[in-house]
């Protein structure tokens, strides 16, 4: 897995009032080895809302089994006051079955066309997309490398220095991976993967992926989810749990039997919820205690003042005071 980058893209749709098409597209933009574009439904996609989506453009050029884990942030800009713009974001996996994700109910059409709201200025609508590719499975370069590495060693040309270096690199890469039940895993993960298969021997019985790079990637996903759940609750954020949930769904869809891990994830989610609730209660208690301490401090001051007044009151009169 690798990160491929981030892109901010502004799309100005002109003459929005006069658009008669069911949907319209932005120009494509490139992130890493993949082209993307925005898709808008000016009259809504079966709803009375402006619908906005992010699509993969050139999926046919990507290798079989590709996927991209993407953070999407779409903004419909309120041009007279950007701080009141409509913003929605999500994390999604794009793959061969899911080429587009987005928001069917991005902005109410009545609000969009209201002249007082000023989303439309001179018939122009401004949309800003922040797209961050967080994880990558399968790239064009990896596909080419995989085909080359699959050739018999005897057919590989090693008559020049550059090719010799490539062959040495491939040999080192093999040494860096260890086979565990048909999965090439990093040495640091060997014991973890062996333990998984010992406790759940049927975990990969329905896993049909043959490409060794992808098999390694999926197993890495699985180990990373487990390692995430082993973190202390203080270190574990709600976003971490969301990403673990998405990764686990992806692994399950690939054929891994992970019902046991789903239960553990739900247990950790419940514990995290209790922790957050407990933190709120603790904060409330500490706030109340602070207020009580402040009241006690004020009361101590009043007691000292009253004691001083009482001391003066009790003071006996002197002879001169009487005479």
Secondary structure, 3 states (H helix, E strand, C coil): CECCEEEEEEEEECCHHHCCCCCEECCCEEECCEEEEEEEECCCCCCCEEEEEEEECCHHHCCCCCEEEEEEEEEECCCCCHHHCEEEEEEEEEECCCCEEEEEEEEEHHHHHCCCCCCEECCEEEEEEEEEEEEEECCHHHHHHHHHHCCCHHHCCCCCHHHHHHHHHHHHHHHCEEEECCEEEEHHHHHHHHHHHHHCCCCCCCCCCCCHHHHHHHHHHHHHHHHHHCCCCCCCCHHHHHHHHHHHHHHHHCCCCCHHHHHHHHHHHHHHHHHHHHHHHHHHHHHHHHHHHHHHHHHHHHHHHHHHHHHHHHCCCCHHHHC
